[in-house]
Amino acid sequence: MKRILDQIELFLLIFTVFMLPIHIKITSLTIGALFVISLLKVDNYKSFLNLFKSFKFYILISPLIASILGLLNTEYIPEAKSQVEIVLSLAVFPFIFTSFSNNQIPKKI
């Protein structure tokens, strides 16, 4: 099962990279799928705990925190929500990168 998840993760990561300039909605779906796969792999949990102890994680999510604080001070809520959704992927990428670093496929691209 772990090998299958590793292969799916590698495919989705490559697919995301190639689809990024073409269609952003498809890319959002693949980023969500990569996040779910990273949570399904039990071996990643120890790395996730170490991630929360790292200052790099907090640097990556600081734009998200700034966007949420800006959401409190806005008059046009729908536009602000869409901006928060765009920045939300920054909170997901550290989990995806940590999961990919634990991937057991010998020849990663």
QUINORGI-V444298 format. One record per residue. NEAR is the number of other ideal C-beta (glycine too) atoms within 12 Angstrom. Layout:
NEAR + NEAR
This chain:
13 + 19 + 14 + 15 + 28 + 28 + 20 + 26 + 39 + 26 + 24 + 30 + 32 + 19 + 21 + 31 + 19 + 16 + 20 + 18 + 10 + 13 + 14 + 17 + 13 + 18 + 24 + 20 + 18 + 30 + 33 + 22 + 25 + 37 + 31 + 21 + 33 + 35 + 21 + 21 + 31 + 16 + 21 + 32 + 18 + 15 + 25 + 25 + 13 + 18 + 28 + 19 + 12 + 17 + 13 + 16 + 25 + 17 + 16 + 25 + 25 + 17 + 21 + 26 + 20 + 18 + 26 + 22 + 15 + 20 + 23 + 13 + 12 + 17 + 10 + 12 + 14 + 12 + 15 + 21 + 17 + 16 + 20 + 25 + 23 + 19 + 25 + 24 + 28 + 26 + 27 + 31 + 27 + 30 + 35 + 36 + 26 + 31 + 37 + 32 + 23 + 27 + 31 + 21 + 21 + 10 + 9 + 16 + 12
